[in-house]
Amino acid sequence: MTSEELVSIDPLDLKFPLELNKSILSSFEVINKTDNHVAFKVKTTNPRKYTVRPNCGIVLPQSRSNITVTMQPQLELPPDMECKDKFLVQSVITNPGSTPKDINPDMFNKSGGNHVEECKLKVIYVFPPRKPSPVPEDSEEGTSPTASETDLQEHSEPQDNSIKARDLILKLMEERDFIIQQNAKLNRDLEHLRHGRQEHRTGVPLLYILLVGLLGILLGYIVRNV
């Protein structure tokens, strides 16, 4: 913006948080940078879609005027959330004491020799802000747990450890009982083989003796861990 300009527009983009079936408001300001009275007029490429209040007016010297733009309810989202609608703000110096009733189309007619400034505004659709959820979401990475979460961790971990230890003991006791049963069975079979036929004695007792010894070592290990 240069010092020769009559007005400045803030902001230059009209942002609408688009929601279906709902009127959406946006606004901008016309800022008079001179010591003169400035008349302005707002035009749009899609007048059926928007309502502008006020659509024309007088800005006093070194003052500003707020303009509200209302977008009519939309039935569907536009492709890619893009909008080609444009707004044009025209401004011209007018006589001191002028009122909005004194504004007429001829004031903004360049062909009549009037110095008319023009500023274009774009329309941008944005996603509406998320509404707070009634249920707290999970903490993001790097954030500290709340006091209630800490209490849950402190009270649940010892309980989990005791359950795991109990399950391990029960499992080891089951394995111990199974090995004792198998050891007894092997002893009975060994005793039976000792009184069996001669052709089955060679080499067989030695194999069972080794198995019994290994089972005994495993049983002693399990009993010590229980």
Secondary structure, 3 states (H helix, E strand, C coil): CCCCCCEEEECCEEEEECCECCCEEEEEEEEECCCCEEEEEEEECCCCCEEEECCEEEECCCCEEEEEEEECCECCCCHHHCCCCEEEEEEEEECCCCCHHHCCHHHHCHHHCCCCEEEEEEEEEECCCCCCCCCCCCCCCCCCCCHHHHHHHHHHHHHHHHHHHHHHHHHHHHHHHHHHHHHHHHHHHHHHHHCCCHHHCCCHHHHHHHHHHHHHHHHHHHHHHC
